[in-house]
Structures are given as structure tokens and as C-alpha cells.
Amino acid sequence: MYTVESDKIKIEKTSNSRLGTYDIKTSKFGSQLSDHMLMVDFKEGHWQDARIIPYGNLSMDPASCVFHYGQALFEGMKAFKSKDGQVRLFRPEDNARRLNLSAKRLCMPELPEDIFLDGLYELIRLDSAWVPDEEGYSLYIRPYMFADEAFLGVRPSEEYKFMIITAPVPGYYPEPLKVRIETKYSRAAFGGTGFAKAAGNYAAALYPTMLAAKDGYQQLIWTDAKEHKYIEEAGTMNIMFVIGDKLVTPSLESETILAGITRDSVLTVARDWGIEVEERKVSVDELAAAASDGSLKDVFGTGTAASITFIDSIAYGEQVFQLPPVPERDLSNRIKKYLDDLKYGHVEDPYGWVKDI
Ligand SMILES: *Cc1c(COP(=O)(O)O)cnc(C)c1O
């Protein structure tokens, strides 16, 4: 097997840095890309030619498989910088591992974790000046893989690219979201690709999300594809409920839910803080009952973009479940702050989640 040690990654530096040519405060999320990108090719049965090169266009054959049959997956993570200049990543090994779960389901070659991690660390070190050091700001990191064999027949591609690009992003403090429970469209079905971070899952979610936006909802809550009775995710985030004193979230058993790293972090911290956690089916009926008897204390989404995103209200048909004001949501506010403190190095990391770069 081919392994990449750091000195095996060829690095070609840009002679034309764009650092300082943009204003992060006014730029849109992900619209300013950093100076360099990582690229690794899969050819003749193995990964080869790991290189970091100036950010720029790709040249691709129009017959590249990815355009036709959609073998494409991605990951999402962030780098954080504290005032002392230290750059940190949060649980990067978990992204490397999850990439390979997705790859397997999409019949794409697994990427040795050391290629992912060495490539990532080298890229972030090279572009470390792109990691903003203001609290709340970060460098968004997008690893992805796609099929690029030029071939129109339907079969798994024999050639792929793995790439990482990065973009400095401002603090992301969305207003609490108004959402509605989706009862017609589905994100994922049993036996499908819901547990994989497949690009196609996102393509299929755009239309129902747009319909909800037209009706004034910033996100959907996905329900199971068969009966639309059980809660699955909140848009592109995992979803959690505080019902009474318990933290409740849909379990991963059905494989229709993406196993978020933020989800796992929140559950781990909550358990360590002595909170009772339940991973199980959560029905819409249970939510409606908890909303009406006042035991539904909090609902929030979890994901890399904002760690915790509060939900303001949930519409379900004619009903609206209104959640308490955000300042009253003790547990989620505490966990959000704690995760931020870990990422910016303000507190000791007892979990081994934070990786200094
Ligand atoms: C990426 C993603 C999440 C969140 O995962 P994190 O690892 O916490 O960022 C949740 N749901 C879906 C559908 C996703 O694609």
C-alpha cells in the first residue's frame, strides 16, 4: 500500500497569494478560497501523486463519470486559531474514517487515513495565515472525492481524485430557525445512502428545502421515508431534543441518518455531565405531546458549521410548536460554549479531540 509521509507530498507554492485581498466580514460563507489545495489521484488501483498546488481550475474530460453517475462524496470540518497563533483541528481522524464509510457505499476506493491526515496537516500548515484568529471565526475545510475516469458505461469508475480546499469563514450565529416537519419528501430511505456524506443526498434535498423556504421556513425536519412518523434530521444537521430532563436524539440504527461528529461530541459531553441521554426513535406524535404538556424544553441542530443551531419553532401541518427563548436553554448553551472553548483552546481537552497543528 502507498503511504504518504509529509516529505512525500510535493508542494508547489503560489507566487501570487490572495491573502489580504478580501474582507472576511463582508464575504459570503465559502466564497473566498485559500491559496492552496491538496490533490491526490487514484489510478491503476492505488492512490498516488499527493501534491499541494496553487488553488485553481481543474481540467476535466467531459465524459468523467462523476458528471453522469454522481460518484462524489465530501467531508466538512474546521480549523480554529487562538490569539497566540496556535491552529487546532477538531477530531480530524473521525472525518478521515467517515470519508471511507461514504466511499465504501458509493463503490469508491478507500483513502488510507494517513494520506488524508498528512495531506490535511500539510495544507493547513502551509495556509495557516488563512485561519482567522478572531473568536468565532475559522477556516472551513472541504475534503472531497469524485470519479474522473472518462467512460460512459455504467460501472464504478477506475479513477478518482481526492482533494481538499479551504475557505476562511466568519462566525456563524444564525437566528433560531423556524422549521417545518416534512411529510412528503424524504432525504434517505432504508437501504439507501443516508448514512454517507454523498453529494447526491444534497442534490435531492435542495428542492424540498426550497419549497419550505418559499413558505418561510429556513430548514426542514426530515422524517422517515416510509411513514413520515419518525424524526430523522434537521436539514443538514443532526437534531436533538430536551424532553423533561433528558437529551433525546434519533438513533443511528436505521442507517438513514448521518453520524455527525458534533452529534457524538454533544452526546459524549452530556453523558459526562450526568445528563440522561437516549438514542432512539422519536415520533412526531411524541413531540406534539411534549410540546403541549410543556416538557419539550429545547430543540437544536448539531453540525460543524455552527456546532449548535437553535430551533425557534416547529410547524407540523396546522400546528406550531413554539420553543422557549434561547437564553432559557441551559444545557445546549452550556455545551455550545464548552465545545467552542475546546476548539479555541480555552479549556483542557480531556477527550483527545483537539489536534494542534
Ligand atoms: C455533515 C452532516 C451532518 C453533521 O455532521 P458533523 O460531523 O457534525 O458536521 C449532519 N447531517 C447531515 C446530513 C450531514 O451531511
The ligand as an SDF file (V2000), in Angstrom:
LIG
                    3D

 15 15  0  0  0  0  0  0  0  0999 V2000
  -22.3900   16.6230    7.7090 C   0  0  0  0  0  0  0  0  0  0  0  0
  -23.7810   16.3270    8.1400 C   0  0  0  0  0  0  0  0  0  0  0  0
  -24.1830   16.4030    9.4780 C   0  0  0  0  0  0  0  0  0  0  0  0
  -23.2970   16.9270   10.5840 C   0  0  0  0  0  0  0  0  0  0  0  0
  -22.1050   16.2420   10.7530 O   0  0  0  0  0  0  0  0  0  0  0  0
  -20.9180   16.9010   11.5660 P   0  0  0  0  0  0  0  0  0  0  0  0
  -19.8500   15.8690   11.5090 O   0  0  0  0  0  0  0  0  0  0  0  0
  -21.3950   17.1510   12.9340 O   0  0  0  0  0  0  0  0  0  0  0  0
  -20.5720   18.1680   10.8580 O   0  0  0  0  0  0  0  0  0  0  0  0
  -25.4840   16.0270    9.7960 C   0  0  0  0  0  0  0  0  0  0  0  0
  -26.3420   15.6150    8.8400 N   0  0  0  0  0  0  0  0  0  0  0  0
  -26.0010   15.5450    7.5460 C   0  0  0  0  0  0  0  0  0  0  0  0
  -27.0000   15.0950    6.5490 C   0  0  0  0  0  0  0  0  0  0  0  0
  -24.7090   15.8950    7.1500 C   0  0  0  0  0  0  0  0  0  0  0  0
  -24.3740   15.8260    5.8620 O   0  0  0  0  0  0  0  0  0  0  0  0
  1  2  1  0
  2  3  1  0
  2 14  2  0
  3  4  1  0
  3 10  2  0
  4  5  1  0
  5  6  1  0
  6  7  2  0
  6  8  1  0
  6  9  1  0
 10 11  1  0
 11 12  2  0
 12 13  1  0
 12 14  1  0
 14 15  1  0
M  END
$$$$
